[in-house]
Amino acid sequence: MPPVAPPRPQPPPGTKPRQPFSLFRCIAITLLTLLIIVGLVVLIIWLVLKPHKMVYSIENSSIHDYNLTNNNHLSANFNFTIRAYNPNKKVSIYYDNIEVKLFFNSQPIAFNNNVEPFYQPRRNVTHMNVSLPANDVALYGDIAHDFKTERSEGGVEVEVKIRAKIRFKVGAWKSNHRKLKILCTPRVN
């Protein structure tokens, strides 16, 4: 007669048998696997594209038709040449909507949202000529005095804030719109 295996111990009454994989464990493993896969895809895309930050600067600036009245109202035409450099080897950029605002001591002076949209290929330098008219803008508090003082010293330090809606292009793929914010502080002669 062959040997008989000893009987299996029975769980105590009132307890459920242990399930090897619970629903919670399956969901956790699935989520962790998806997170690892997404992370690897992002890493591979980043390694292939090697993205670099775009570089922006103001090359030329000037003030024309300057007039600051005794009651501190400014009229002038501010002109800027903005240089946009895309150092990326595989990423092009669509600038779809561009707004340029001019500030002096945090007070808005001029605004232009009529800058032409453009496409910037990879490894490209693009120049934007922007004119910002200030028409009878009231300067409050000490701002008018500071503006006069800086202008008499040969130049006015202003803030140029640029906001743009951009899209990236890699091969045939185009991204959704992203917001781009740029701040430059040139000295206008």
HUJO-V63659 format. One record per run of one state. SS is the DSSP state (alpha for helix, beta for strand, coil for the rest). FROM is the first residue (numbers start at 1). LEN is the number of residues. Records with the same first field share a line. If there is no record, write none. Layout:
SS: FROM-LEN / FROM-LEN
This chain:
coil: 1-22 / 50-5 / 69-4 / 87-5 / 105-2 / 113-5 / 121-3 / 139-4 / 153-3 / 158-1 / 171-2 / 175-3 / 185-2 / 189-1
alpha: 23-27 / 143-10
beta: 55-14 / 73-14 / 92-13 / 107-6 / 118-3 / 124-15 / 156-2 / 159-12 / 173-2 / 178-7 / 187-2
